[in-house]
């Protein structure tokens, strides 16, 4: 397994493991707002030079004029969530200023298009299951791309049967020739019982599972089994689903598991306090930890399946900063209303902030689902760009093993055998 060097990540820490405490140095909001090029605004961290090849300077004029009003946060529907990296800035006000900084780990949409088109190939008919496939999100865009570009059969799953049916119906209304269908069972990742029932009811082959659904920066809450919500939904629900579907996947055609993580994983994870019982809860830290769990889960799954002689491969990825409904959690209502009234203008403005369209954001996970990656277990910071740089000191065999064993125990408590 790859060994990553440490990064000194500016901002207020989100409760990473002790090995990631170097990430918890404070930097002023004024400094980040003044220049949102990572190479300059984060110049206090020399380790960020490893990202310089991916950097692009983003204008911060609009951000400097934006005033974010505080309001109550709410739980995101799994299908609404594009994996928006948060940086180490815990407050939403600082998060807005940090958005453009995260464009440093993105290529421009123009850079992606030609490369993505070149990768698209006919890989034979395959069946893909995507979690969190509601309209407007990355899962929906991934379903459309896999069905349209590759001719795959795609099963779109959401928290309820009704939401799944709506997603498939909406896509088929615009593209009736696509081979997509709604999942026949609800997939509520905050309830391991529902997850288990979904897996047991699965019929037919399965060649790829895209673990896309998730929540982001929610107030403290717990799942039905009393697990912290980010850990329970973003990691544990997908852990249980994947492991129960592995017997089917192992018989698949070039089978893969793609986990949608985030550069917010750089915030780190404390595998000795996954439930946030020993520290003050930080919603951004909890989100980042759950995204780090996605990477560690991918590492363990790839290693274990390979050791067992299984054909299943696993990859994780950061889709970039994506312009979706998630903007309602970081922008004032007046700006949200303008976005609703002028989606085209919103996408154009979003590019000034280094944001991607949903279609561009889905390209990395789409390519991994269809074509796989360079090496089993790789984490992709962008389309066709596996990341092995700084910021992941927490990515160790021991952390991956501990997370796996803790997850197994949590599943076995409710009768799910791993």
Secondary structure, DSSP 4 states (H G I P E B T S, - for coil): ---PPP---BS------GGGGGG-B---HHHHHH---HHHHTTT-GGGGGGGGG------HHHHH--PPP----PPPGGG-------S--SHHHHHHHHGGGGGG---HHHHHHHHHHH-------EEEEES--TTSHHHHHHHHHHHHH--EEEEE-SSHHHHHHHHHHHHHH-TTS-EEE-SS---TT-HHHHHHHHHH--S---EEEE-----SPPS-B-TTS-BHHIIIIIIIHHHHHHHHHHHHTTSSS-EEEEE--GGGGG---TT-TTS-SS---HHHHHHHHHHHHHHHHHHHHHHHHHTT---EEEEE----B-SGGGGGTS-HHHHHHHHH-HHHHHHHHHHTTPBPHHHHTHHHHHHHHH--SSTTPEEEETTEE--SSS-TT--HHHHHHHHHHHHHHHHTTT---
